[in-house]
């Protein structure tokens, strides 16, 4: 079994953990390879370009926070991902630093389970041709530096759902419902739910609210504005800028992200501990 290792090189504790991981794998004669960016920062000779790792390895190990896991998921495709939290929140990353070696051993023994997560596929027809991208959390269109409030036109399966003015619009998976969508007023959705949520960002009308839809729907979104360029973000990374009238199609991807599960974690407990769900505020007096 060969491991692909992706490290948040901006965190010294992640780099130190990666060095411990190298020693642990080496003692057991296990093969591994880093992505080229991580390898350069660590001075490691075993590396490959990150978009090649899926072809070379059997399992991915992500050392960082939720952002590192999201980044890794774009390249793991359907390969299992062991997410180790070396960040702050650690909502998506299943394992702590102290649990990492046990998690890897369980994978080696074949004694592990997978949490499969739905992805979004975003398709844009541009001048340079059709561009297809995927996101585990969300697809976001924002007004960016546009000085006025643009209108967003939304269709479901070819039928117009709505058109409203807002600072942006978020299409999130159940996994991504606790990320940007939640901050914008969207609902918390349990991870295995077969739904998406469309959440407006600062809508102009008070009557505009998030809507939860079945994940078999095809969503089409365009921006109605006289001019401007509107950032299209997938999992927090700008993929391109949309022109007025340009349509983006968002639907369920055929590929699932396979996260190695931590059986000791409970979703309700995660909501309470990570998001302080239901915690009463203590009186200041």
Backbone as a ProteinNet text record, in pm:
[ID]
protein_1_A
[PRIMARY]
XXXXXXXXXXXXXXXXXXXXXXXXXXXXXXXXXXXXXXXXXXXXXXXXXXXXXXXXXXXXXXXXXXXXXXXXXXXXXXXXXXXXXXXXXXXXXXXXXXXXXXXXXXXXXXXXXXXXXXXXXXXXXXXXXXXXXXXXXXXXXXXXXXXXXXXXXXXXXXXXXXXXXXXXXXXXXXXXXXXXXXXXXXXXXXXXXXXXXXXXXXXXXXXXXXXXXXXXXXXXXXXXXXXXXXXXXXXXXXXXXXXXXXXXXXXXXXXXXXXXXXXXXXXXXXXXXXXXXXXXXXXXX
[TERTIARY]
85.2	0	88.7	53.3	132.1	47.5	108.6	37.1	79.7	-17.9	8.2	-10.2	88.2	85.3	81.4	-19.4	-34.5	-28.2	59.4	87	55.6	-1.8	-14.9	121.9	196.3	335.2	345.1	232.1	233.4	223.5	208	199.1	318.3	400.8	520.3	484.6	374.2	336	292.3	238	202.6	328.3	429.6	556.4	624.4	623.4	683.6	609.9	476.3	398.2	428.7	450.3	484.1	617.7	712.4	842.4	826.2	740.8	712.1	646.1	559.2	490.1	588.2	683.5	785.4	862.4	902.6	978.3	894.3	766.7	676	657	636	618.2	747.4	861.6	990.5	1023.2	991.3	1016.7	940.1	828.4	743.1	758.2	852.5	878.2	764.1	687.7	572.6	611.8	557.1	592	503.3	558.1	483.1	540.1	463.4	508.5	435.9	507	449	410.3	319.4	300.4	424.6	451.3	578.6	597.3	489.3	500.6	540.3	474.5	508.4	651.4	690.4	823.9	932.8	910.5	1010.6	1029.9	919.6	928.1	998.5	980.7	1036.7	1173.2	1214.2	1340.9	1337.4	1222	1202.6	1214.9	1277.8	1301.1	1188	1103	992.1	872.7	851	739.7	690.2	571.2	511	418.4	382.8	285.5	153.1	83.9	-33.3	-143	-155.1	-259.2	-221.3	-100.1	-57.1	-69.2	-89.1	-86.9	-195.2	-310.7	-421	-385.7	-301.3	-261.8	-151.9	-78.4	37.7	9.8	-94.9	-114.2	-249.9	-259	-382.1	-463.8	-395.1	-461.3	-395	-475.6	-424.4	-425.4	-323.7	-319.1	-307.4	-403.3	-405	-364.5	-255.3	-205.6	-225	-326	-358.2	-495.7	-565.3	-700.9	-802.7	-922.6	-1028.2	-992.3	-921.7	-880.9	-787.1	-695.1	-602.4	-677.2	-776.8	-856.4	-936.6	-995.6	-1070	-977.6	-857.5	-759.4	-722.2	-696.7	-660.3	-772	-896.5	-1010.8	-1025.1	-976.1	-985.4	-900.2	-799.4	-705.8	-715.9	-780.9	-792.3	-891.8	-985.6	-1093.8	-1169.6	-1158.7	-1234	-1146	-1018	-928.5	-960.2	-944.5	-970.2	-877.7	-931.8	-854.8	-858.4	-740.5	-729.2	-702.6	-799.6	-785	-737.2	-618.3	-560.8	-562.9	-626.1	-643.1	-518.3	-454.7	-344.1	-378.9	-508.9	-555	-626.7	-723.2	-794.4	-928	-1016.7	-1152.1	-1158.2	-1114.1	-1114.9	-1253.9	-1343	-1479.4	-1485.2	-1412.1	-1412.5	-1304.9	-1191.6	-1082.2	-1121.4	-1117.3	-1172.5	-1081.6	-949.7	-857.6	-769.9	-739.5	-643.9	-502.5	-402.9	-263.8	-233.8	-289.2	-264.9	-331.6	-430.8	-503.3	-451.8	-356	-313.6	-258.9	-165.7	-101.3	-199.3	-289.3	-391.7	-481.6	-515	-600.4	-532.5	-403.6	-329.6	-319.5	-295.4	-284.1	-414.7	-527.2	-656.9	-677.8	-631.7	-641.2	-554.2	-434.4	-344.8	-406.1	-477.9	-540.9	-673	-721	-851.3	-967.2	-939.5	-1041.3	-1086.3	-1148.3	-1191.6	-1320.3	-1387.9	-1509.8	-1491.9	-1576.4	-1568.7	-1695.3	-1677.1	-1787.4	-1780.1	-1871.6	-1870.3	-1949	-1889.1	-1947.6	-1974.2	-2092.4	-2131.8	-2052.1	-2016.3	-1950.8	-2044	-2014.9	-2080.1	-1991.6	-2055.3	-1984.4	-2034.7	-1943.3	-1978.4	-1926.7	-2014.8	-1980.1	-2005.9	-1905.2	-1916.9	-1875.7	-1958.9	-1924.3	-1858.6	-1728.9	-1653.8	-1595.6	-1530.5	-1471.4	-1366.4	-1295.6	-1189.8	-1242.5	-1374.7	-1436.9	-1505.3	-1565.1	-1635.9	-1537.1	-1562.7	-1477.5	-1559.3	-1511.3	-1580.9	-1493.7	-1554.3	-1481.7	-1565.2	-1501.9	-1574.7	-1547.4	-1642	-1628.7	-1694.9	-1629.2	-1686.7	-1781.4	-1745.2	-1826.6	-1929.5	-1878.8	-1972.1	-1918.8	-2013.8	-1987.8	-2047.3	-1966.6	-2009.6	-1985	-2085.8	-2070.5	-2089.1	-1993.1	-1998.8	-1992.5	-2034.9	-2031.3	-1890.4	-1801.5	-1664	-1654.3	-1582.9	-1564.3	-1671.4	-1771.1	-1879	-1946.4	-1955.9	-2002.4	-2151.6	-2230	-2374.7	-2417	-2546.2	-2596.7	-2648.9	-2582.5	-2628.8	-2748.8	-2817.4	-2928	-2880.1	-2920.9	-2886.1	-3011.2	-3003.8	-3116.3	-3089.7	-3184.5	-3166.1	-3273.3	-3229.9	-3322.4	-3298	-3405.2	-3397.4	-3455.7	-3374.4	-3418.3	-3481.6	-3424.2	-3470.3	-3583.6	-3643.6	-3753.5	-3701	-3742.2	-3692.6	-3744.7	-3652.7	-3687.8	-3705.6	-3607	-3612	-3510	-3525.8	-3427.3	-3427.4	-3313.8	-3309.6	-3172	-3172.1	-3047.9	-2982.9	-2852.6	-2778.7	-2630.3	-2552.1	-2406.6	-2345.4	-2423.6	-2373.8	-2470.6	-2432.6	-2517.1	-2428	-2470.7	-2395.7	-2478.7	-2418.3	-2478.4	-2390.3	-2447.1	-2367.4	-2420.9	-2329.7	-2366.6	-2405.5	-2451.6	-2478.8	-2349.7	-2237.6	-2108.4	-2075.6	-2100.6	-2069.1	-2171.8	-2280.2	-2385.5	-2337.2	-2232.7	-2180.7	-2063.8	-2040.6	-1931.1	-1987.8	-1955.7	-1997.3	-2148.7	-2219.7	-2366.3	-2424.4	-2369.2	-2417.7	-2396.1	-2280.2	-2250.9	-2344.7	-2394.1	-2485.1	-2631.4	-2657.4	-2794.1	-2858.2	-2779.8	-2833.4	-2848	-2918.7	-2942.7	-2827.2	-2819.8	-2729.7	-2797.9	-2726.8	-2783.5	-2694.7	-2754.3	-2678.7	-2602.4	-2478	-2388.8	-2443.5	-2522.3	-2568.7	-2696.2	-2747.2	-2871.3	-2848.7	-2940.9	-2926.9	-2989.2	-2934.7	-2989.2	-2875.8	-2910.5	-2826.1	-2902.6	-2831.7	-2896.9	-2845.9	-2938.9	-2905.6	-2926.4	-2818.3	-2822.6	-2779.7	-2864.7	-2824.6	-2731.4	-2641	-2552	-2603.9	-2645.8	-2695.9	-2796.9	-2910.4	-3010.1	-3073.6	-3116.5	-3177	-3317	-3386.6	-3524.3	-3526.2	-3601.9	-3611.6	-3681.8	-3761.1	-3836	-3750.2	-3630.4	-3541.9	-3471.6	-3489.8	-3435.7	-3368.6	-3283.1	-3223.2	-3330.5	-3300.7	-3393.1	-3316.2	-3372.5	-3313	-3379.6	-3298.1	-3350.9	-3290.5	-3355	-3302.8	-3173	-3078.8	-2949.8	-2952.5	-3071.3	-3080.3	-3121.3	-3137.1	-3173.8	-3051.5	-3075.5	-2971.2	-2997.3	-2898.8	-2912.3	-2837	-2902.8	-2838.2	-2844.3	-2730.8	-2723.3	-2653	-2709.7	-2645.7	-2657.1	-2569.8	-2568.8	-2625.3	-2726.6	-2788.9	-2730.1	-2637.6	-2573.5	-2528.4	-2505.8	-2465.1	-2319.3	-2238.1	-2095.5	-2040.2	-1908.9	-1846.1	-1794.9	-1718.1	-1665.7	-1688.1	-1752.2	-1801.6	-1726.8	-1656.3	-1573.8	-1656.8	-1609.2	-1666.4	-1569.5	-1611.9	-1527.2	-1575.4	-1482.8	-1513.1	-1430.5	-1498.2	-1431.4	-1330.9	-1367.6	-1285.2	-1176.1	-1165.7	-1063.3	-1128.9	-1081.6	-1137.3	-1098.9	-1199.7	-1176.1	-1178.6	-1263.7	-1271.7	-1361.3	-1374.6	-1465.9	-1576.1	-1699.5	-1813.9	-1847.3	-1885.3	-1932.7	-2083.8	-2139.2	-2285.4	-2352.7	-2454	-2526.4	-2465.4	-2341.7	-2276.3	-2338.9	-2369.4	-2441.4	-2347.5	-2363	-2292.6	-2395.7	-2365.7	-2453	-2392	-2471.3	-2423.9	-2511	-2448.1	-2522.2	-2438.3	-2497.4	-2426.9	-2319.7	-2198.2	-2089.2	-2105.6	-2056.6	-2061.8	-1958	-1857.8	-1751.9	-1779.2	-1766.4	-1781.9	-1643.8	-1638.5	-1516.5	-1526.8	-1425.8	-1427.5	-1335.9	-1395.7	-1320.2	-1314.5	-1194.7	-1181.1	-1244.8	-1337.4	-1419	-1350.4	-1373.7	-1332.9	-1456	-1460.1	-1579.6	-1607.8	-1509	-1530.3	-1593.7	-1606.4	-1666.9	-1816	-1891.2	-2036.2	-2075.1	-2163.1	-2195.3	-2257.1	-2345	-2407.8	-2303.7	-2208.4	-2101.9	-2014.1	-1991.6	-1911.2	-1979.5	-2111.4	-2185.4	-2172.7	-2179.8	-2171.8	-2031.5	-1929.6	-1793.5	-1729.8	-1755.5	-1690.9	-1768.8	-1901.5	-1984.5	-2055.5	-2026.4	-2090.9	-2242.7	-2291.6	-2434.6	-2512.2	-2609.3	-2696.9	-2635.1	-2514.8	-2451.1	-2508.9	-2553.8	-2610.5	-2498.1	-2523.7	-2425.7	-2434.1	-2319.6	-2317.5	-2338.5	-2406.9	-2433.9	-2304	-2296.7	-2178.1	-2181.7	-2295.5	-2312.2	-2292.9
-119.2	0	124.1	219.1	341.8	461.5	552.7	667.6	796.8	880.6	1016.6	1110.7	1196.5	1283.9	1429.6	1502.2	1644.9	1720.4	1820.4	1890.3	2038.8	2096.1	2241.6	2296.8	2343.3	2384.3	2516.4	2582	2707	2683.4	2557.5	2523.4	2435.5	2486.1	2412.6	2280.7	2278.5	2153.4	2047.6	2090.8	1995	1936.3	2020.2	1972.9	1874.5	1906.3	1816.2	1682.9	1688.7	1564.8	1482.5	1550.2	1479.8	1407	1467.2	1401.5	1277.4	1286.8	1169.3	1059.6	1101.4	1005.7	934.5	1009.4	949.3	840.6	872.6	775.7	651.6	671.9	560.4	470.2	529.9	451.7	379.8	450.3	391.1	269.7	275.3	162.1	37.5	57.4	-55.1	-89.4	-23.3	-52.2	-13.5	87.8	130.9	244.4	242.1	340.2	463.7	577.8	703.2	801.7	905.1	1013.1	1140.3	1252.7	1382.6	1454.7	1550.3	1641.7	1729.7	1786	1855.2	1976.9	2048.5	2167.3	2129.2	2026.9	1980.4	1927.3	1852.3	1792.4	1898.8	2003.4	2110.6	2179.3	2206.2	2274.3	2187.2	2055.3	1963.9	1907.7	1932.5	1878.4	1728.7	1678.3	1534.8	1505.7	1393.1	1360.3	1280.1	1218.8	1140.2	1232.3	1268.3	1358.6	1338	1390.9	1391.7	1512.1	1552.3	1660.8	1614.6	1705.8	1666.1	1603.1	1645.4	1586	1447.6	1400.6	1265.7	1167.1	1218.6	1132.4	1025.9	1059.7	963.8	838.1	853.6	739.6	656.5	719.2	653.6	588.6	635.8	596.9	532.6	464.5	395.7	475.2	550.6	624.6	761.2	864.3	999	1027.6	1099.4	1148.6	1300.2	1368.9	1515	1562.2	1638.9	1691.3	1842.3	1887.6	2029.9	2048.9	2150	2174.4	2135.9	2190.7	2161.1	2210.6	2323.8	2376	2281.4	2221.7	2124.7	2001.5	1958.4	1842.4	1873.1	1991.5	2030.4	2032	2087.8	2091.9	1950.7	1863.5	1725	1652.8	1678.8	1608.5	1635.7	1750.2	1781.4	1687.5	1627.3	1542.6	1395	1364.7	1224.4	1147.9	1221	1163	1062.6	932.6	835.2	759.6	793.1	723.4	764.9	674.1	708.5	820	906.9	1018.2	1010.1	1006	1014.3	1160.4	1226	1366.7	1382	1439.8	1459.8	1609.1	1644.5	1785.2	1842.5	1935	2011.9	2160.1	2186.8	2323.6	2370.9	2462.2	2520	2450.3	2451.7	2400.4	2248.3	2194.5	2049.3	1990.5	2053.2	2002.1	1881.9	1889.2	1781.3	1676.5	1720.2	1625.9	1532.6	1403.6	1304.6	1272.4	1287.9	1236.8	1347.4	1333.7	1422.6	1371.5	1451.6	1409.4	1279.3	1266	1145.9	1020.8	1039.4	924.9	883.9	959.5	938.7	798.1	752.7	623.9	507.7	516	411.9	408	525.7	532.8	468.4	497.5	439.4	288.1	242.1	97.8	26.9	88.6	28.3	18.7	119.4	114.3	1.3	-13	-121.2	-258	-268.6	-395.4	-419.1	-319	-330.7	-319.2	-270.8	-260.1	-114.6	-61.5	77.9	94.9	204.2	236.7	371	392.8	513.5	597	726.8	821.3	880.7	840.1	895.3	1026.5	1128.2	1261.8	1303.8	1359	1407.2	1531.4	1540.8	1659.3	1732.6	1859.5	1938.4	1941	1937.9	1961.5	2092.7	2182	2311.2	2315.5	2348.6	2349.3	2488.5	2542.6	2675	2665.5	2719.7	2730.2	2865.8	2866.3	2990	2995.8	3108	3126.6	3020	2978.2	2878.3	2735.7	2719.9	2588.2	2557.9	2440	2400.4	2365	2420.8	2396	2328	2212.5	2137.7	2132.7	2163.1	2168.5	2100.5	2060.8	1996.2	2067.7	2051.9	2111.7	2020.3	2001	1921.2	2004.7	2128.9	2215.2	2296.1	2384.8	2478.5	2541.3	2587.5	2669.8	2806.7	2911.1	3045.3	3143.2	3224	3335.9	3463.4	3554.7	3677.9	3799.8	3912.2	4034.6	4091.8	4049.4	4095.7	4246	4311.6	4456.9	4533.3	4462.6	4529.7	4630.4	4758.5	4862.5	4861.6	4792.6	4788.2	4647.8	4630.1	4499.1	4425.5	4318.5	4245.2	4156.8	4113.7	4018.4	3880.3	3780.2	3641.5	3567.8	3507.5	3433.6	3284.9	3215.7	3074.8	2989.7	2881.2	2785.2	2646.4	2570.5	2430.6	2343.8	2253.2	2164.7	2243.6	2359.4	2440.2	2535.4	2524.8	2613.7	2721.3	2846.5	2954.1	2939.9	2940	2935.3	3075.2	3161.2	3295.2	3384.2	3512.8	3612.6	3720.8	3744.3	3844.1	3909.6	4029	4103.1	4063.4	4042.5	4001.2	4024.5	4010.7	4021.1	3893.8	3786.6	3661.3	3548.9	3430.6	3312.7	3191.3	3106	2986.5	2863	2766.8	2634.3	2539.3	2479.5	2397.3	2255.6	2161.8	2023.7	2015.3	1898.4	1880	1895.1	1850.2	1868.7	2016.2	2093.7	2236.1	2322.9	2262.7	2342.5	2409.3	2355.2	2413.4	2508	2543.8	2634.5	2772.9	2825.8	2960.7	2975.2	2873.6	2879.4	2905.1	2840.1	2859.7	3003.7	3060.3	3198.9	3296.7	3257.6	3343.2	3320	3238.6	3217.2	3088.5	2999.1	2871.2	2771.8	2661	2561.4	2463	2400.2	2286.4	2162.6	2089.5	1970.4	1851	1742.8	1622.5	1571.6	1522.6	1490.3	1393.1	1294	1191.9	1232.4	1351.8	1395.7	1416.8	1368.5	1378.6	1508	1618.7	1749.6	1849.7	1959.3	2077.7	2193.9	2299.3	2421.1	2538.5	2622.6	2745	2860.9	2929.9	3034.3	3168.2	3270.7	3404.1	3471.5	3555	3633.3	3776.5	3821	3957.8	3997.1	3927.3	3961.2	4097.4	4162.9	4295.8	4288.7	4176.5	4159.6	4069.7	4108.9	4029.2	3895.8	3887.2	3764.1	3655.7	3690.3	3591.9	3511.2	3380.9	3292.5	3170.6	3099.7	2976.8	2874.1	2790.6	2684.6	2553.5	2447.8	2313.9	2236.2	2176.9	2104.8	1964.9	1876.8	1742.1	1749.1	1659.1	1665.5	1606.5	1566.6	1522.9	1636.7	1756.3	1872.6	1930.6	1988.7	2060.9	2209.9	2280.5	2422.7	2504.3	2606.2	2699	2838.9	2906.6	3040.3	3133.7	3251.7	3355.2	3488.1	3581	3713.1	3814.2	3888	3992.2	4126.9	4176.3	4304.9	4365.5	4496.8	4564.7	4536.7	4521	4496.1	4427.1	4417.6	4358.5	4217.5	4168.8	4032	3975.6	3859.5	3808.5	3680.5	3683.1	3568.2	3441.7	3332.6	3200	3123.4	3093.6	3024.2	2881.5	2788.3	2650.3	2613.2	2584.9	2554.2	2662.7	2788.2	2900.2	2941.8	2877.5	2911.7	2967.6	3083.4	3144.3	3060	3015.4	2932.3	3013.9	3115.2	3204.8	3321.1	3415.3	3527.4	3515.3	3523.5	3512.3	3647.5	3644.6	3764.7	3775.5	3896.1	3909.6	3821.6	3748.3	3660.7	3523.6	3505.2	3374.5	3279.3	3157.2	3062.5	2956.7	2929.6	2818.5	2712.5	2588.3	2475.5	2397.8	2376.3	2305	2182.2	2067.6	1943.5	1848.1	1737.7	1636.2	1570.7	1562.5	1496.8	1345.4	1277.3	1130.5	1071.5	1151	1103.5	1147.4	1053.1	1081.4	1098	1177.8	1186.3	1084	1000.5	892.7	926.7	968.5	1003.2	883.2	848.4	741.6	789.9	710.1	753.1	726	815.8	795.9	750.6	623.5	566.2	623.1	687	743.2	882.2	937.4	1070.8	1058.6	1150.3	1154.3	1290.7	1292.3	1418.9	1519.6	1473.3	1564.9	1623.6	1540.6	1589.1	1689.8	1667.1	1760.5	1896.4	1896.7	2022.9	2096.6	2022.6	2086.2	2139.2	2060	2097.8	2195.6	2177.5	2262.2	2390.3	2380.9	2497.5	2552.7	2493.7	2535.7	2529	2426.8	2409.2	2390.2	2477.3	2463.8	2502.6	2559.7	2597	2729.7	2730.7	2852.4	2947.4	3075.8	3176.2	3199.5	3204.2	3233.3	3383.2	3414.5	3554.4	3628.7	3750.7	3833.1	3898.7	3884.9	3958.5	3865.6
0	0	0	-84.3	-96.7	-55.1	21.6	76.3	6.6	-22.7	-70.2	48.1	72.7	189.9	144.9	193.8	163.8	296	303.3	429.3	415.3	519.8	527.7	566.5	467.9	491.6	567.1	590.7	666.9	817.7	856.8	998.7	1036.8	1127.1	1167.1	1233.4	1309.7	1376.2	1275.8	1160.6	1055.5	992	972.9	916.2	1011.5	1140.1	1239	1243.9	1233.7	1233.2	1108.6	996	872	885.6	955.4	975.7	1064.2	1165.1	1247.9	1164.1	1073.4	986.8	894.2	838.9	752.5	828.5	951	1031.9	1060.4	1093	1124.7	1003.3	887.2	764.8	727.3	743.6	709.2	794.2	923.8	1013.8	971.6	902.3	862.1	714.3	648.5	508.1	416	455.7	376.2	283.1	163.8	61.2	73.7	35.6	42.3	-58.9	-86.9	-173.9	-132.9	-137.3	-106.1	-235.1	-222.2	-334	-342.3	-459.1	-482.2	-391.7	-361.4	-276.2	-134.1	-80	54.9	59.6	-42.9	-46.2	-50.3	-128.9	-138.8	-4	64.6	195.2	298.7	288.3	387.3	347.4	224	177.4	155.1	109.4	86.5	-63.1	-97.2	-237.6	-300.6	-219.6	-274.8	-299.5	-423.9	-453.5	-595.8	-620	-753.5	-759.7	-881.2	-895.3	-836.1	-771.8	-693.9	-778.6	-904.7	-988.4	-1039.8	-1006.6	-1043	-926.8	-805.4	-686.9	-689.4	-744.6	-747.8	-826.8	-927.3	-1009.6	-942.2	-851.4	-791.6	-656.9	-586.7	-447.3	-422.6	-309	-270	-168.9	-83.2	25.1	38.1	65.7	90.7	240.5	287	424.8	419.2	479.2	481.9	620.8	628.3	755.8	757.3	828.8	833.8	893.4	846.9	892.7	787.5	801.4	705.1	565.5	557.6	427.2	354.6	428.3	368.5	320.3	397.5	357.4	231.6	224	104	-17.2	0.1	-108.1	-152.2	-55.9	-86.1	-159.5	-120	-178.7	-327.6	-374.6	-517	-601.4	-539.3	-612.8	-575.6	-464.3	-422.4	-508.1	-570.2	-650.9	-563.5	-588.8	-508.7	-408.5	-400.4	-307.1	-162.7	-65	75.4	123.9	208.2	264.5	417.1	478.6	624.4	659	719.1	754.6	897.7	915.6	1049.2	1081.1	1190.9	1225.8	1291.6	1220.2	1276.4	1263.4	1247.9	1233	1357.2	1337.5	1451.3	1475	1373.7	1395.3	1386	1273.6	1257.3	1252.2	1174.8	1164	1069.7	959.6	860.5	887.7	938.9	964.5	1078.6	1052.6	1145.2	1263.9	1246.4	1348	1406.8	1535	1600.6	1572.6	1609	1588.5	1663.1	1782.4	1861.4	1807.1	1720.4	1664	1526.6	1472.4	1334	1309.2	1391.1	1364.5	1378.3	1474.3	1488.3	1365.5	1312.6	1193.8	1073.4	1056.2	943.9	959.2	1081.7	1105.3	1072.3	1107.1	1075.5	924.7	852.3	706.3	652.4	706.4	664	692.4	804.5	842.5	770.1	697.6	631.6	727.7	848.1	952.5	967.4	864	867	787.2	813.8	739.4	669.5	571.1	488.5	506.3	520.9	509.3	368.8	282.7	147.7	145.3	84	80.1	-64.3	-84.5	-216.6	-254.3	-382	-436.4	-532.5	-553.8	-657.4	-781.4	-896.3	-1022	-1079.8	-1111.8	-1170.8	-1314.1	-1406.6	-1548.9	-1605.2	-1673.8	-1734.2	-1880.1	-1968	-2109.6	-2132.2	-2156.1	-2173.6	-2314.6	-2345	-2477.8	-2507	-2401.5	-2420.5	-2419	-2409.5	-2409.5	-2277.8	-2269.3	-2148	-2037.5	-1918.6	-1802.9	-1695.1	-1646.7	-1542.4	-1417.3	-1301.2	-1174.6	-1067	-957.5	-848.2	-716.3	-623.1	-490	-388.4	-275.4	-167.3	-81.8	-53	32.1	-45.5	-132.3	-194	-322	-401.2	-519.2	-489.7	-502.6	-463.5	-577.6	-608.2	-701.1	-620	-628.4	-550.5	-641.5	-587.3	-667.3	-677.1	-587.1	-593.1	-576.8	-668.2	-661.5	-737.9	-788.5	-862.4	-768.7	-808.1	-715.1	-686.6	-770.5	-749.5	-707	-682.5	-640.9	-763.8	-807.4	-925.4	-892.3	-995.3	-978.8	-1020.5	-945.7	-975	-1020.3	-1137.2	-1194.3	-1173.9	-1109.6	-1073.4	-1139.3	-1203.4	-1263.5	-1204.1	-1187.6	-1145.6	-1255.2	-1307.8	-1416.7	-1530.2	-1561.2	-1673.4	-1643.1	-1524.4	-1485.5	-1390.6	-1414.4	-1329.4	-1187.2	-1092.5	-951.1	-895.5	-923	-866.3	-935.3	-913.3	-955.2	-848.4	-787.3	-681.1	-674.9	-615.1	-597.5	-464.7	-469.9	-350.4	-373.8	-267.6	-281	-337.9	-340.1	-394.1	-368	-411.6	-392.8	-367.9	-275.9	-237.4	-270	-336.9	-351.7	-271.3	-166.8	-75.6	-66.7	-46.1	-15.8	131.7	173.8	316.5	397.1	341	407.7	423.1	318.6	319.4	388.8	436.2	500.5	628.6	691	814.8	789.2	662.6	628.4	594.4	477.9	437.2	440.1	396.5	392.8	531.1	632.8	769.6	814.4	781.4	817.9	748.3	630.8	554.5	591.1	693.2	739.5	694.3	633.3	587.6	701.4	677.6	782.3	797.6	914.2	934.5	878	790.9	727.6	761.5	806.2	840.7	718.8	737.1	625.9	522.7	562.7	468.9	394.1	419.3	354.6	205.5	124.2	-21.4	-72.6	-23.6	-59.7	-80.1	-148.7	-157.1	-96.4	-61	-14.2	-97.5	-141.9	-214.6	-117.7	-84.2	17.7	-41.1	-33.2	-80.3	20	-30.1	55.9	60.8	176.3	195.5	87.4	77.7	-24.5	2.4	-106.1	-95.6	-37	-58.6	-10.8	112.8	213.7	335.9	312.7	205.9	178.7	113.8	69.5	5.8	114.2	109.8	212.5	148.1	222.8	170.2	135.6	36.1	-2.5	-12.4	43.8	38.9	-73.5	-161.2	-277	-283.3	-355.8	-377.4	-457.1	-427.4	-496.1	-636.8	-684.3	-823.5	-916.3	-861.1	-940.6	-1010.9	-1128	-1201.1	-1183.4	-1131.1	-1099.6	-1204.4	-1256.6	-1348.9	-1288.5	-1286.2	-1227.9	-1326.3	-1343.7	-1424.4	-1351.6	-1386.6	-1323.8	-1421.8	-1377.6	-1459.4	-1418.3	-1498.6	-1471.3	-1603.9	-1604.1	-1727.8	-1762.2	-1660.7	-1682.1	-1557.8	-1550.5	-1432.8	-1455.9	-1358.6	-1358.7	-1219	-1210.7	-1083.5	-1045	-930.1	-889.9	-868.9	-928.2	-906.7	-818.1	-694.8	-597.2	-576.3	-574.5	-538.9	-416.9	-307.5	-180.5	-142	-167.3	-124.2	-219.7	-334.6	-432.7	-558.8	-604.3	-724.8	-845.9	-920.7	-1038.4	-1166.9	-1170.7	-1285.9	-1249.4	-1342.2	-1325.7	-1429.9	-1383.6	-1473.4	-1534.5	-1660.5	-1727.9	-1710.4	-1721.9	-1715.6	-1821.1	-1779.9	-1871.6	-1889.1	-1844.9	-1854.6	-1752.5	-1794.2	-1708.6	-1653	-1523.9	-1460.5	-1423.5	-1456.8	-1424.1	-1308.1	-1203.4	-1084.5	-1063.8	-1045.6	-1023.6	-938.9	-902.6	-824.2	-909.7	-855.2	-926	-918.8	-1020.4	-1020.1	-924.5	-886	-796.6	-653.1	-560.5	-418.2	-354.8	-248.2	-168.1	-55.3	-41.2	58	175.2	285.9	405.7	499.6	544.3	643.1	773.3	827	940.7	1073.5	1166.8	1305.5	1382.4	1416.8	1478.7	1617.7	1677.4	1811.3	1805.8	1684.8	1671.4	1646.9	1705.8	1691.6	1637.6	1534.8	1468.5	1564.9	1652.1	1747.9	1842.4	1882.2	1970.4	1898	1767.6	1688.4	1682.1	1660.5	1657.3	1790.1	1898	2029.9	2058.9	2027.6	2065	1967.2	1836.8	1736.5	1708	1703.2	1672.1	1794.6	1910.8	2036.5	2024.1	1955.4	1927.5	2057.5	2081.3	2196.3	2328.6	2326.6	2453.1	2502.8	2624.6	2681.8	2723.2	2698.7	2739.4	2889.7	2953.3	3095.8	3117.7	3221.7	3252	3280.5	3230.5	3252.9	3390.6	3456.1	3582.3	3702
[MASK]
+++++++++++++++++++++++++++++++++++++++++++++++++++++++++++++++++++++++++++++++++++++++++++++++++++++++++++++++++++++++++++++++++++++++++++++++++++++++++++++++++++++++++++++++++++++++++++++++++++++++++++++++++++++++++++++++++++++++++++++++++++++++++++++++++++++++++++++++++++++++++++++

